[in-house]
Amino acid sequence: HDSESIGRRISFPIYHGEYLAVQIRENRILQEMTEILTEEYSKDDQTAVIQESPTTSMLFPELSYMDNLCMSLARRMGNIWKNDSIRSSIRREYGSMLGDETFDKNVENLSERQKYQLIYFRVLLQHPQIVYCIKPFKGADLAHRMQIWKLLEMLLDRGITVVDLSLNLSDSLSLADRL
């Protein structure tokens, strides 16, 4: 990279269903990569980006729980907002995992655990091929680190490739297939 910008020509092989941990040594470069990923893949339903501090950056308190959960489906199913049967089916299918009562809560009143679940299950519903996670463990206490670890495993179990972009990889090492 040059001193001004990392540019748009970064490439590395990614293999189906793997957890690839990429250590970025400079926060500035990680921020630039985050901007590029968010810009490039915001309209691509085969790729998802879980942003840094997702419980504050990826939730929309003015929307209902169900609207927050289903927003990534809108690209694939344009009628998701009008089709109550699809939304009812999602609630039946995911209610046992997320807690049926959670669907009726205001997003701002969710626990931190419920917020993480909402974000990761939104990605699961999108069913992308690749998920880029920006500093997935940043600022999380031990209990939340364990939850994030399980949510990442859930994505991997579904055959979704996870690319972890972090400054510190200590939490990611136990999940990583490759560094």
Secondary structure, 3 states (H helix, E strand, C coil): CCCCCCCCCCCCCCCCCCEEEEECCCHHHHHHHHHHHHHHHCCCCCEEEECCCHHHHCCCCCCCHHHHHHHHHCCCCCCCCCCHHHHHHHHHHHHHHHCHHHHHCCHHHCCHHHHHHHHHHHHHHHCCCEEEEECCCCCCCHHHHHHHHHHHHHHHHCCCEEEEEECCCCCCCCCCCEC
